Amino acid sequence: MKSKFKKMAGGLLLMIGLIVLALPTLLHKAGLHPEYHGEIAQVPAGKRALIIATNHSVLSAPGETSGDATGVMASEMTHPYYNFLDAGVEVDIASIKGGEIPVDPQTLSRIVRTPEDDRFLADSIFLAKVKNSLAIVDVDVTQYDIIFIAGGWGAAYDLGYSTELGEKITEAYYADKQAVIGGVCHGVLGLIKAKDRDGNLLIAGRRMTGVTDKQIKELGIIDITPQHPEAELRKAGVIFESQTAFRDLFATHVVVDDEERFVTGQNQNSGHETAQKMMAIVAKNSML
């Protein structure tokens, strides 16, 4: 009897082990971090991109200061970075306060880590940029062709509250370079304080996307994080678009506004396409 029980237990453990080993592949096939098979933008030489991320590192509930470690979601920074870099675009990294950008350790776990994340972990230049990011107040945003704002749960605590970031988005929008501006997931919170020359919200009336309230509820952080992109974009007058799945973690959607100045991606699955669409607009504008 004991021998039979040991065999059953051993078989169960083996099955669990195989499932754990196969989990990254299963999640990928379900829609997490899909491969990009679209058009690869051909960007003229000399173009520059700025990626902006959070400085917030604690997933704390309202009224609390302690919690799990968080920050930028790795892929929401690494995917655009390497899309830009591999296209010959010079890439700088900034954050609200400058200095170190915390990377959410969960997003570098074996189960969800992507090839771009592995490349980042072995890239001394990129690692140094993340360790010593530029403070947004010190950045001349008028010198960039692309402004991309990365998400992650940490972004819910600082991007949408930063007056300085809002002013920089406004400045980039009206600059002579006509920068293409956008981001993915919680990163779009960095757009909500930008204003037009009449003092109105710059994004009001534009088609955009970001992480859905549904996904935030499914992830269990709806009552923890202080700002939620879908709710904040709608509050700002955005025409909100999204796709859904049995879990929105496996959905993706990218929106280019009618003016082709803002490109936004729904979540962590949208980084490749968002970056490529931004570069395609830059390439097209360079030919005009």
C-alpha positions as CSV (number, residue, x, y, z in Angstrom):
1,M,0.0,0.0,0.0
2,K,2.8,2.4,1.0
3,S,4.6,1.6,-2.3
4,K,1.5,2.3,-4.3
5,F,1.0,5.6,-2.5
6,K,4.6,6.6,-3.1
7,K,4.2,5.9,-6.8
8,M,1.1,7.9,-7.0
9,A,2.7,10.8,-5.1
10,G,5.8,10.6,-7.4
11,G,3.6,10.7,-10.5
12,L,1.7,13.7,-9.1
13,L,4.9,15.6,-8.4
14,L,6.2,14.8,-11.8
15,M,3.0,16.1,-13.4
16,I,3.2,19.3,-11.4
17,G,6.8,19.7,-12.4
18,L,6.0,19.3,-16.1
19,I,3.2,21.9,-15.8
20,V,5.5,24.4,-14.1
21,L,8.1,23.9,-16.8
22,A,5.5,24.3,-19.6
23,L,3.7,27.2,-18.0
24,P,5.7,30.0,-19.8
25,T,4.9,28.3,-23.2
26,L,1.2,27.8,-22.2
27,L,0.8,31.5,-21.2
28,H,2.5,32.7,-24.4
29,K,0.2,30.6,-26.5
30,A,-2.8,32.0,-24.6
31,G,-1.7,35.5,-25.6
32,L,0.8,36.7,-23.1
33,H,3.6,38.6,-24.8
34,P,2.7,37.7,-28.4
35,E,5.4,37.8,-31.1
36,Y,5.2,40.7,-33.5
37,H,4.6,39.8,-37.1
38,G,3.7,43.2,-38.5
39,E,5.6,45.6,-40.6
40,I,9.0,46.7,-39.4
41,A,9.5,50.4,-39.7
42,Q,12.4,51.8,-41.6
43,V,13.4,54.9,-39.7
44,P,15.8,57.5,-41.2
45,A,19.1,58.0,-39.4
46,G,19.4,60.5,-36.6
47,K,16.1,59.9,-34.8
48,R,15.8,60.0,-31.1
49,A,13.4,58.4,-28.6
50,L,12.8,59.0,-24.9
51,I,11.3,56.3,-22.7
52,I,9.8,57.5,-19.4
53,A,9.1,55.2,-16.5
54,T,8.1,55.2,-12.8
55,N,10.2,55.7,-9.7
56,H,7.7,54.1,-7.4
57,S,8.7,50.8,-5.9
58,V,6.1,49.7,-3.4
59,L,2.6,48.3,-4.0
60,S,1.0,50.0,-1.1
61,A,-2.7,50.2,-0.3
62,P,-4.4,53.6,0.4
63,G,-3.1,55.0,3.7
64,E,-0.2,52.5,3.8
65,T,3.5,52.8,3.0
66,S,4.6,49.2,2.9
67,G,3.8,46.4,0.5
68,D,5.2,44.1,-2.2
69,A,7.9,45.4,-4.4
70,T,6.7,46.9,-7.7
71,G,7.9,49.3,-10.4
72,V,8.0,49.3,-14.1
73,M,6.9,46.1,-15.9
74,A,10.1,44.9,-17.5
75,S,8.6,44.1,-20.9
76,E,6.9,47.5,-21.1
77,M,10.3,49.1,-21.1
78,T,12.5,46.5,-22.8
79,H,10.2,45.8,-25.8
80,P,10.0,49.4,-27.0
81,Y,13.7,50.0,-26.1
82,Y,15.0,47.2,-28.3
83,N,12.5,48.0,-31.1
84,F,13.8,51.5,-31.2
85,L,17.4,50.6,-30.8
86,D,17.4,47.9,-33.4
87,A,15.9,50.4,-35.9
88,G,18.8,52.7,-35.4
89,V,17.1,55.1,-33.1
90,E,19.0,56.6,-30.2
91,V,17.2,55.9,-26.9
92,D,17.4,57.8,-23.6
93,I,15.7,56.7,-20.4
94,A,14.0,59.1,-18.0
95,S,11.8,58.9,-14.9
96,I,9.8,61.3,-12.7
97,K,12.6,62.0,-10.2
98,G,15.6,60.6,-12.1
99,G,18.0,58.0,-10.7
100,E,17.1,54.4,-10.4
101,I,13.9,53.0,-12.0
102,P,12.7,50.0,-10.0
103,V,11.8,47.0,-12.1
104,D,9.0,44.9,-10.7
105,P,10.7,41.6,-9.7
106,Q,7.6,39.6,-10.6
107,T,7.9,40.7,-14.2
108,L,11.4,39.2,-14.4
109,S,10.3,35.8,-13.1
110,R,10.9,32.8,-15.4
111,I,7.2,32.4,-16.1
112,V,6.7,35.8,-17.7
113,R,10.2,36.9,-18.7
114,T,10.7,37.6,-22.4
115,P,13.7,37.4,-24.7
116,E,14.0,41.2,-24.5
117,D,14.0,41.0,-20.7
118,D,16.9,38.5,-20.9
119,R,18.7,40.8,-23.3
120,F,18.2,43.7,-20.8
121,L,19.7,41.7,-17.9
122,A,22.8,41.2,-20.0
123,D,23.0,44.7,-21.4
124,S,25.4,46.8,-19.3
125,I,24.5,50.0,-21.2
126,F,20.7,49.6,-20.8
127,L,21.2,48.6,-17.1
128,A,23.2,51.7,-16.5
129,K,20.5,53.9,-18.1
130,V,17.9,52.4,-15.9
131,K,20.1,52.8,-12.8
132,N,20.8,56.4,-13.6
133,S,17.8,57.6,-15.5
134,L,17.3,61.3,-16.4
135,A,15.0,63.4,-14.2
136,I,12.1,64.5,-16.4
137,V,12.4,68.1,-15.4
138,D,16.0,68.2,-16.8
139,V,15.1,66.7,-20.2
140,D,14.7,68.8,-23.3
141,V,11.8,66.9,-24.8
142,T,11.8,69.1,-27.9
143,Q,14.9,67.1,-29.1
144,Y,13.0,63.8,-29.4
145,D,11.0,62.3,-32.3
146,I,9.3,59.7,-30.0
147,I,8.2,60.0,-26.4
148,F,7.2,56.6,-25.0
149,I,5.8,56.1,-21.5
150,A,6.2,52.6,-20.0
151,G,3.7,51.2,-17.5
152,G,3.8,48.8,-14.6
153,W,2.0,49.0,-11.3
154,G,4.4,51.6,-9.9
155,A,3.3,54.0,-12.6
156,A,-0.1,54.2,-10.9
157,Y,1.5,56.1,-8.1
158,D,3.5,58.9,-9.8
159,L,3.0,59.3,-13.6
160,G,-0.6,60.7,-13.4
161,Y,0.2,63.0,-10.5
162,S,3.3,64.7,-12.0
163,T,2.6,68.2,-13.2
164,E,6.2,68.3,-14.6
165,L,5.5,65.3,-16.8
166,G,2.2,66.8,-18.0
167,E,4.1,70.0,-18.9
168,K,6.8,68.1,-20.8
169,I,4.2,66.2,-22.8
170,T,2.6,69.5,-23.7
171,E,6.0,70.9,-24.7
172,A,6.8,67.9,-26.8
173,Y,3.4,68.1,-28.6
174,Y,3.9,71.7,-29.6
175,A,7.6,71.4,-30.5
176,D,8.8,71.8,-34.1
177,K,9.8,68.1,-34.2
178,Q,6.1,67.1,-33.9
179,A,7.0,64.2,-31.7
180,V,4.9,61.0,-31.7
181,I,3.8,60.5,-28.1
182,G,2.3,57.5,-26.4
183,G,2.9,54.4,-24.2
184,V,1.3,51.3,-22.9
185,C,-0.8,50.0,-20.0
186,H,-0.4,52.2,-16.9
187,G,2.1,54.4,-18.9
188,V,-0.8,56.3,-20.5
189,L,-1.5,57.9,-17.1
190,G,1.5,60.1,-17.9
191,L,-0.7,61.9,-20.5
192,I,-3.6,63.0,-18.4
193,K,-2.1,66.3,-17.1
194,A,-1.0,67.6,-20.6
195,K,-2.9,70.6,-21.7
196,D,-3.4,72.5,-25.0
197,R,-2.8,76.2,-25.5
198,D,-6.2,77.0,-24.3
199,G,-5.7,75.2,-21.0
200,N,-7.9,72.2,-22.0
201,L,-6.8,68.6,-21.6
202,L,-4.7,67.7,-24.6
203,I,-6.0,64.2,-24.9
204,A,-9.7,65.0,-24.6
205,G,-11.7,63.8,-27.6
206,R,-8.9,61.5,-28.9
207,R,-9.1,57.8,-29.4
208,M,-6.8,56.0,-27.0
209,T,-6.4,52.8,-25.0
210,G,-4.7,51.6,-21.8
211,V,-5.0,48.8,-19.3
212,T,-8.7,48.0,-18.7
213,D,-10.5,48.2,-15.4
214,K,-11.4,44.6,-16.1
215,Q,-7.7,43.5,-16.2
216,I,-7.0,45.5,-13.0
217,K,-9.9,43.8,-11.2
218,E,-8.7,40.4,-12.5
219,L,-5.2,41.1,-11.2
220,G,-6.6,42.0,-7.8
221,I,-5.2,45.5,-7.5
222,I,-8.3,47.6,-8.2
223,D,-8.6,48.6,-4.5
224,I,-4.8,49.0,-4.0
225,T,-3.4,51.2,-6.8
226,P,-4.6,54.9,-6.7
227,Q,-5.2,55.5,-10.4
228,H,-6.6,53.2,-13.1
229,P,-5.9,54.1,-16.8
230,E,-9.3,53.3,-18.3
231,A,-11.1,55.3,-15.6
232,E,-8.6,58.2,-15.8
233,L,-8.6,58.4,-19.6
234,R,-12.4,58.4,-19.7
235,K,-12.4,61.1,-17.0
236,A,-10.1,63.1,-19.2
237,G,-12.5,62.9,-22.2
238,V,-10.8,60.2,-24.1
239,I,-12.7,57.9,-26.5
240,F,-11.5,54.7,-24.9
241,E,-11.0,51.6,-27.0
242,S,-9.9,48.1,-25.9
243,Q,-10.1,44.4,-26.7
244,T,-11.0,41.7,-24.2
245,A,-10.3,38.0,-23.6
246,F,-11.3,35.5,-21.0
247,R,-8.7,37.3,-19.0
248,D,-7.6,40.7,-20.3
249,L,-4.1,39.8,-19.4
250,F,-4.2,37.9,-22.7
251,A,-5.7,40.7,-24.8
252,T,-4.0,43.4,-26.8
253,H,-5.0,46.5,-28.7
254,V,-3.1,49.5,-30.2
255,V,-4.7,52.8,-31.1
256,V,-3.4,55.6,-33.3
257,D,-5.3,58.8,-32.8
258,D,-6.8,60.5,-35.9
259,E,-4.0,63.2,-35.9
260,E,-1.3,60.5,-35.7
261,R,0.3,62.2,-32.8
262,F,-0.6,59.7,-30.0
263,V,-0.1,55.9,-30.2
264,T,-1.3,53.9,-27.1
265,G,-1.2,50.2,-26.3
266,Q,-3.6,48.4,-24.1
267,N,-1.2,46.4,-21.9
268,Q,2.0,44.5,-21.5
269,N,1.2,42.6,-24.8
270,S,1.2,45.8,-26.9
271,G,4.8,47.1,-26.6
272,H,6.2,45.8,-29.9
273,E,3.3,47.0,-32.0
274,T,3.0,50.4,-30.3
275,A,6.7,51.0,-30.8
276,Q,6.6,49.9,-34.5
277,K,3.5,52.1,-35.2
278,M,5.2,55.1,-33.6
279,M,8.3,54.6,-35.8
280,A,6.2,54.1,-38.9
281,I,4.6,57.5,-38.3
282,V,8.0,59.1,-37.8
283,A,9.3,57.5,-41.0
284,K,6.3,58.7,-43.0
285,N,6.6,62.2,-41.6
286,S,10.2,62.3,-42.6
287,M,9.3,61.8,-46.2
288,L,6.9,64.7,-46.3
